[in-house]
Amino acid sequence: MRKKGFTPKARVSPSNVYLRGKTDWRQKQAELFIRGEIEVPEYDYELLQNYVRKELLKDVDVLTEDLNRLVMHKASSALEETVNLLQKHKIEQEIVERYLLRAAAELLADPGSEGLLNAYIRRNIEVYGEYDVNLSRQVIQGSLAKDLENDYRDTIEFYRSVARRKFYPLLSLLDNLRDDERVNAERATELINNYLHARGLSQLGWIASISPEAIIVHTKYRTREIVIPKNFDRTVSQLRRLMVHEVEAHAARYEHGLDEKFPIVATGTVSSKKINEGLGIFLELLIDQSPVSEHPALRRALHRYAALCFALDTSEDTTSTKHIFKQLFKFMHDEEFNEKKHAGPSISKEALETYAVFDNVYRGSDFRHPKAVYMRGKNYLEGLIAVLTYLSEAELHESTFDLMFRGTIDFTSRLERSMLDL
């Protein structure tokens, strides 16, 4: 299909790529922190610092050039004018993300500066938005999971039947494995590549590969790659959910978007970032038939939101992120954190699970400021609720389900749906 409209030249990596330390070092710091041998983890953010020092301003210049070109681009129709507006917002957001990275690097260099702390918080809000106070109250009170289960029961049950028809035949490659069997990075990579092949995506260049630097599984659209950390260790049940999340919510939707008229349908919009992650969680809810209120995918989204709540709502008297860790541990496991019980002689699974969420929220920081959080984690829960709300108001039909996979757009937006060749 011949592409229409403006095509940006800039190719910049998302901000979360740079907000990580070295994997082996992070693991060691996690153990020391949980055992109480250090007050805060110490990470090396060499990738971030090098980017800010050498590449950031170049990326800002290229993005600004795109913005100027877009302003001069004459739309040939009202629809193309709408697409240009969405593209303009996306480029402006990508520029703000560059400044978020600079704010993170500056705060790391001068952790005692209240002005730099406030700048980092402000940039996070500019990129990810304010967190919802009413939603946070429901999360902390523990009522939200049951509310979602009750409010969207019919919607979830209907689309579980759709997902079974569409995805279970592809997931049959896991049928000879027990759900509780552990899978390491090498085996996971092999299985995901088999799924990509069955899905017809490996033929388009998609591949799963192991990275010694990655700390979480993530999808890279530009290189058509699903990246697996070298220390990957999950059950087959967890891998099944992961495969549907990364392959269907991300990789497949990107490829379908390339078949549409406008490039932004594949590359995504500002609001589609939240919807992408919300859809990923939703697909996990469909594939794993656990009760919604107890579902591991929903719990993961709730835990990330709760961590942000504890950090952002903490009093000015709180000077240690260890306090946030302990609050989060109690929220996740309904018991007080005890170093003797959970950190010796071996570290408990519960402590490591809590640290993974804690680490995700404070990535890019030196862990010294309770409020210096990276707010991307709120996308999962807020995105899920947006997806559920949209589906509950739309017609319960397989075509409604299929529409969500036409590209990496915010399909809950009528404006963005107008870009599709329906």
ABEGO torsion letter per residue (X at the ends): XBBBEBBBABBBBBAAAABBBBAAAAAAAAAAAAAGABABBBBBBAAAAAAAAAAAAAAAAAAAAAAAAAAABBBABAAAAAAAAAAAAAAAAAAAAAAAAAAAAAAAABAABAAAAAAAAAAAAAAAEBBBAAAAAAAAAGAAAAAAAAAAAAAAAAAAAAAAAAAAAAAAAAAABBAABBBBAAAAAAAAAAAAAAAGAAAAGBBBBBBAABABBBBBAAAGBBBBBAABBBBAAAAAAAAAAAAAAAAAAAAAAAABABAAAAAEBAAAAAAAAAAAAAAAAAABABBAAABAAAAAAAAAAAAAAAAAABBAABABAAAAAAAAAAAAAGBBBBAAAAAOABBBAAAAAAAAAAAAAABGBAGABAABBBAAAAAAAAAAAAAAAAAAABBBBAAAAAAAAAEBBBAABAAAAAABBX
